[in-house]
Amino acid sequence: MARARPGRNPLEPTLETFQRTFDHLAGIPGVRLRNLTWSSTYRVNVRMVDRLRVDRVFLAGDAAHVHPIAGGLGMNSGIQDAYNLGWKLGLVLGGKATPGLLDTYDEERLPIASWTLDITSEVLDAVLAAIKESGGGVDAAASRELTQLQLGYPWSRLSRNAASRSSGPQPGDRAPDAPCRDPFTGTPKRLFDLFRGPHFTLLGLGERCAAALNDLKTDIVKPYLIGPGGLIDYAGHVAHAYGQDAQIIIRPDGYIGLIADADDASAVADYLRSL
């Protein structure tokens, strides 16, 4: 699908045009531009595909979606596409998941592509409006949304809540970081360091989770107990970020896949089996 960007014809990319633009915007007398060796006209495109997967063909990054450069989301979006697809391909090719897992790539990333087209178009309009005023410019593109840290996949079939609680981060949210310490050496450890890699991470929050973590029999999940007998939440940051008495599965791309009650012996196994 494509979205047109109406507007006037662009200025010719000549040295004279650049000089007039510089004089108007910079207001610095005596500066002369010289030796234009290469020029082109950039046209804003706002386009995306209808599907990211057709049989054995997968599209990612600029092959799947192009949008205004405002906000600088192009590289980030492409990397996120590739990581989302990469860990799923790895599991399927390694015989650890069924091919149906690959359908969730389109399910999760296509709505994000649509959001990216919308937000970059809005930011471009804000910048174009701002530069018409004295002192206005790219600062009009500043937006908390552009960090993309609040994006998630709450609609995904991989986001499941089997817990009785409703507070704290939810399945599909980006898993927050927090500092811990090794119970034997006192060495600092961060949750992001535990998450790093192509594996799932299972956090057991509280000693009630110990039995469920000990019963886990799979090589695609690394379990960590947070609390007595496990990593020390010495400053309470883990409890503040995630709560207590729960099992939380973190996907290889750093998003929460499952939240289950601490003493639920089957929720984690059922989740992994469904892959």
ZAKE-78680 format. One record per residue (C-alpha): residue in one letter; x, y, z. Coordinates in pm, 1 decimal, padded with zeros to 6 digits, m for minus. Each point is the difference from the previous one (the first is absolute). Example, Ala and Ser with C-alpha at 12.3 -4.5 7.8 and 13.67 -1.06 7.14 Angstrom:
BEGIN
R resn       xx       yy       zz
R    A  01230.0 m00450.0  00780.0
R    S  00137.0  00344.0 m00066.0
//
This chain:
BEGIN
R resn       xx       yy       zz
R    M  00000.0  00000.0  00000.0
R    A  00112.6  00356.0 m00060.4
R    R m00095.9  00338.0  00138.6
R    A  00047.6  00306.4 m00214.9
R    R  00172.2  00311.5  00132.1
R    P m00157.9  00298.2 m00178.4
R    G  00207.8  00315.0 m00042.4
R    R  00173.1  00236.0 m00237.6
R    N  00261.9 m00099.1 m00252.2
R    P  00344.0 m00020.1  00164.0
R    L  00263.9  00262.5 m00062.2
R    E  00265.5 m00082.4 m00254.2
R    P  00316.0 m00123.3  00176.4
R    T  00230.1  00269.1 m00137.9
R    L  00276.0  00199.7  00166.8
R    E m00206.1  00316.3 m00038.3
R    T m00297.2 m00159.2  00175.1
R    F  00217.4 m00120.1  00288.3
R    Q  00155.4  00345.2  00033.4
R    R m00338.5  00171.0  00021.1
R    T m00120.2 m00254.8  00255.6
R    F  00315.0  00040.2  00209.8
R    D m00019.3  00379.6 m00008.0
R    H m00367.1 m00008.5  00102.6
R    L  00034.6 m00250.4  00284.8
R    A  00350.1  00062.7  00133.3
R    G  00011.6  00378.3 m00034.2
R    I  00381.7 m00003.0 m00000.2
R    P  00134.9  00259.9 m00243.5
R    G  00302.3 m00068.0 m00216.7
R    V m00026.3 m00380.8 m00013.1
R    R  00012.3 m00130.3 m00355.9
R    L m00068.9 m00360.2 m00102.9
R    R  00227.7 m00139.3 m00272.6
R    N  00090.0 m00312.8 m00194.2
R    L m00324.1 m00195.8 m00000.8
R    T  00117.6 m00341.0 m00119.7
R    W m00312.9 m00214.1  00044.3
R    S m00365.1  00069.5  00068.4
R    S m00333.4 m00177.6 m00001.0
R    T m00359.7  00057.4  00097.4
R    Y m00140.8 m00189.8  00295.6
R    R m00366.7 m00077.7 m00024.3
R    V m00190.1 m00109.6  00310.3
R    N m00155.7 m00342.8 m00040.1
R    V m00250.4 m00145.9  00243.3
R    R m00050.5 m00362.6 m00096.7
R    M m00030.6 m00344.2  00152.9
R    V m00077.7 m00349.8 m00115.7
R    D m00323.6 m00181.2  00082.4
R    R  00185.1 m00309.9  00119.7
R    L  00347.3 m00059.5  00137.8
R    R m00004.2 m00369.5 m00084.6
R    V m00100.5 m00195.4 m00308.4
R    D  00094.2 m00367.9  00031.4
R    R  00380.9 m00008.5  00033.3
R    V  00049.8  00369.6 m00076.3
R    F  00027.6  00249.4  00286.4
R    L  00036.4  00376.9 m00031.3
R    A  00159.5  00228.7  00256.4
R    G  00120.5  00357.7  00032.8
R    D m00017.5  00228.8 m00302.0
R    A m00103.0 m00294.5 m00219.5
R    A m00326.6 m00007.7  00196.4
R    H m00062.6  00359.3  00102.5
R    V  00135.6  00344.7 m00088.3
R    H m00096.5  00324.1  00167.4
R    P  00119.1  00355.7  00070.3
R    I  00342.1  00022.5  00162.0
R    A m00141.3  00222.1  00276.3
R    G  00071.6 m00163.7  00335.5
R    G  00272.6 m00229.1 m00136.3
R    L m00204.5 m00320.6  00036.4
R    G  00105.7 m00173.6 m00320.4
R    M  00306.4 m00186.5  00126.1
R    N m00161.0 m00079.3  00336.0
R    S m00310.3 m00144.4 m00164.9
R    G  00204.7 m00211.9 m00239.1
R    I  00215.2 m00141.7  00280.6
R    Q m00309.6 m00079.5  00204.4
R    D m00155.5 m00178.0 m00298.4
R    A  00313.4 m00209.0 m00044.4
R    Y  00030.5 m00090.9  00368.7
R    N m00367.7 m00089.9  00028.4
R    L  00030.9 m00231.5 m00299.2
R    G  00348.3 m00126.8  00084.9
R    W m00070.5 m00167.9  00332.9
R    K m00310.7 m00164.1 m00141.0
R    L  00186.4 m00132.3 m00302.9
R    G  00271.0 m00129.8  00230.8
R    L m00246.9 m00202.1  00207.0
R    V m00180.0 m00139.6 m00303.2
R    L  00317.5 m00094.4 m00189.0
R    G  00139.4 m00155.2  00318.4
R    G m00307.4 m00218.1  00040.4
R    K m00101.8  00176.7  00323.0
R    A m00323.3  00150.2 m00135.8
R    T m00256.1 m00071.8 m00268.7
R    P m00006.5  00204.2 m00325.2
R    G m00318.5  00166.4  00123.2
R    L  00215.0  00217.2  00227.7
R    L  00117.4  00186.7 m00310.4
R    D m00353.4  00130.1 m00059.3
R    T  00036.1  00213.6  00311.3
R    Y  00265.8  00211.0 m00176.5
R    D m00263.1  00151.7 m00227.7
R    E m00251.3  00010.6  00284.6
R    E  00232.1  00202.1  00223.5
R    R  00201.7  00218.6 m00231.6
R    L m00257.1  00110.6 m00260.8
R    P m00196.1  00215.7  00251.1
R    I  00331.1  00153.1  00112.5
R    A  00078.9  00088.4 m00361.9
R    S m00336.1  00171.7 m00031.1
R    W  00065.7  00192.4  00322.5
R    T  00341.5  00104.0 m00131.6
R    L m00151.8  00144.2 m00317.4
R    D m00255.8  00193.6  00203.7
R    I  00238.0  00145.0  00260.5
R    T  00271.7  00100.6 m00248.2
R    S m00258.4  00169.3 m00221.6
R    E m00131.2  00193.3  00300.5
R    V  00351.2  00101.2  00103.5
R    L  00086.8  00109.9 m00353.6
R    D m00307.5  00223.6 m00006.0
R    A  00104.6  00147.8  00335.7
R    V  00352.1  00073.9 m00125.7
R    L m00123.3  00156.1 m00324.1
R    A m00234.6  00221.6  00199.1
R    A  00273.1  00092.7  00251.0
R    I  00260.1  00110.5 m00255.0
R    K m00240.7  00261.4 m00130.3
R    E  00044.3  00185.3  00327.1
R    S  00315.7  00176.7  00113.0
R    G  00213.4 m00233.4  00208.4
R    G m00207.4 m00306.6 m00080.2
R    G  00155.6 m00319.8 m00124.0
R    V  00062.3 m00366.3  00062.9
R    D m00058.3  00040.6  00373.9
R    A m00366.8 m00024.5 m00094.1
R    A  00069.7 m00369.3 m00064.3
R    A  00079.7 m00065.4  00366.0
R    S m00253.3 m00244.8  00136.0
R    R  00010.5 m00266.8  00268.4
R    E m00173.2 m00238.0 m00239.5
R    L  00301.0  00006.7 m00230.4
R    T  00210.2 m00189.8  00255.3
R    Q m00218.9 m00302.8 m00087.6
R    L  00050.6 m00130.4  00354.5
R    Q m00374.6 m00009.3  00057.4
R    L m00076.5 m00211.2 m00304.3
R    G m00107.6 m00356.9  00062.3
R    Y m00208.9 m00290.9 m00121.9
R    P m00299.9 m00026.8  00234.1
R    W m00213.7 m00134.0 m00286.4
R    S  00239.5 m00284.0 m00086.9
R    R m00087.3 m00364.6  00052.0
R    L  00340.9 m00023.3  00171.6
R    S m00111.3  00240.7  00273.5
R    R m00188.3 m00192.1  00269.4
R    N m00108.1  00078.1  00353.1
R    A m00062.0 m00301.1  00224.4
R    A  00037.7  00194.8  00324.9
R    S m00263.5  00112.9  00244.8
R    R  00159.2  00342.5  00038.0
R    S m00064.3  00296.0 m00232.9
R    S  00261.0  00257.1  00105.6
R    G  00352.6  00046.1 m00129.6
R    P  00130.1 m00065.2 m00351.8
R    Q m00222.4 m00206.4 m00224.3
R    P  00064.0 m00268.8 m00263.6
R    G  00118.9  00168.8 m00317.1
R    D  00171.8  00282.5  00188.4
R    R  00373.2  00061.3 m00023.1
R    A  00160.3 m00166.4  00301.5
R    P  00162.4  00257.5  00229.5
R    D  00356.1 m00015.2  00125.7
R    A  00101.3 m00015.5  00368.4
R    P  00321.2 m00058.9  00197.3
R    C  00058.4 m00314.1  00210.9
R    R  00291.8 m00170.6  00171.7
R    D  00139.2 m00350.9 m00008.4
R    P m00085.7 m00163.1  00336.4
R    F  00344.6 m00160.5  00038.0
R    T  00245.0  00256.0 m00138.8
R    G m00199.2  00321.0  00030.9
R    T  00082.9  00073.3 m00362.8
R    P m00244.3  00250.9 m00154.5
R    K m00225.8 m00139.3 m00271.7
R    R m00259.6  00176.8 m00209.9
R    L m00312.6 m00163.1 m00137.2
R    F  00088.3  00120.8 m00349.1
R    D  00321.1 m00202.9  00023.3
R    L m00205.3 m00309.1  00087.5
R    F m00236.5  00060.6 m00292.4
R    R  00274.9  00041.5 m00260.5
R    G  00013.8 m00286.8 m00249.5
R    P m00228.9 m00220.0 m00211.8
R    H m00162.1 m00166.1  00302.0
R    F m00314.5  00059.7  00203.0
R    T  00052.0  00117.1  00357.3
R    L m00222.4 m00112.1  00286.4
R    L m00003.7  00227.4  00303.7
R    G m00135.9 m00151.8  00318.0
R    L m00094.3  00287.6  00228.4
R    G  00010.2 m00128.2  00357.1
R    E  00083.9 m00329.3  00168.4
R    R m00343.7 m00145.8 m00081.7
R    C  00124.2 m00029.7 m00359.7
R    A  00295.3 m00222.1  00088.6
R    A m00178.9 m00330.1 m00056.3
R    A m00134.1  00101.1 m00341.7
R    L  00344.7  00115.1 m00114.5
R    N  00163.1 m00322.6  00120.7
R    D m00251.9 m00207.2 m00196.6
R    L  00071.5  00183.7 m00326.5
R    K  00136.5 m00246.1 m00255.2
R    T  00098.5  00183.8 m00317.8
R    D  00316.1  00137.6 m00155.7
R    I m00155.3  00309.3 m00158.1
R    V m00077.2  00168.6  00333.0
R    K  00241.5  00132.2  00262.3
R    P m00171.5  00017.6  00341.5
R    Y  00095.2  00245.1  00275.5
R    L m00146.8  00017.0  00347.4
R    I m00019.2  00349.7  00145.9
R    G m00012.1 m00018.8  00378.0
R    P  00118.0 m00239.3  00275.0
R    G  00217.5 m00267.7 m00158.4
R    G  00043.4  00198.3 m00320.8
R    L  00111.2  00340.1 m00124.9
R    I m00024.2  00275.7  00258.2
R    D m00230.5  00292.1 m00075.9
R    Y  00207.2  00212.9  00237.9
R    A m00160.9  00334.8 m00078.9
R    G m00350.7 m00123.4 m00076.2
R    H  00015.0  00107.5 m00365.1
R    V m00115.8 m00337.7 m00133.1
R    A m00300.7 m00003.7  00232.6
R    H m00080.1  00357.7 m00096.8
R    A  00021.3 m00078.4 m00371.9
R    Y m00170.8 m00340.5 m00004.9
R    G m00177.5 m00053.9  00329.7
R    Q  00031.6 m00320.0  00203.3
R    D m00116.4 m00361.5  00007.9
R    A m00017.3 m00055.9 m00374.4
R    Q  00170.9 m00187.9 m00278.9
R    I  00088.2  00214.2 m00300.6
R    I  00129.4 m00123.3 m00333.7
R    I  00209.6  00248.9 m00195.8
R    R  00027.3 m00065.7 m00371.9
R    P  00338.0  00006.6 m00178.8
R    D m00080.7  00349.0 m00130.9
R    G m00057.7  00139.0  00348.5
R    Y m00380.3  00002.8  00012.1
R    I m00215.7 m00169.1  00261.1
R    G m00162.5 m00313.4 m00137.1
R    L m00172.1 m00148.2  00303.8
R    I m00092.4  00098.1  00354.3
R    A m00113.8 m00280.6  00229.0
R    D m00063.2 m00044.0  00372.0
R    A  00295.6 m00109.8  00210.6
R    D m00136.3 m00346.5  00077.0
R    D m00144.3 m00075.6 m00344.6
R    A  00191.7 m00313.5 m00091.9
R    S m00131.8 m00035.4 m00355.1
R    A m00029.6  00352.3 m00145.6
R    V  00361.3  00029.6 m00118.3
R    A  00008.9 m00351.4 m00149.0
R    D m00332.9  00061.8 m00176.7
R    Y  00128.2  00327.1 m00144.4
R    L  00320.5 m00152.9 m00134.2
R    R m00187.2 m00302.6 m00133.1
R    S m00230.2  00228.6 m00198.9
R    L  00298.9  00127.2 m00197.0
//
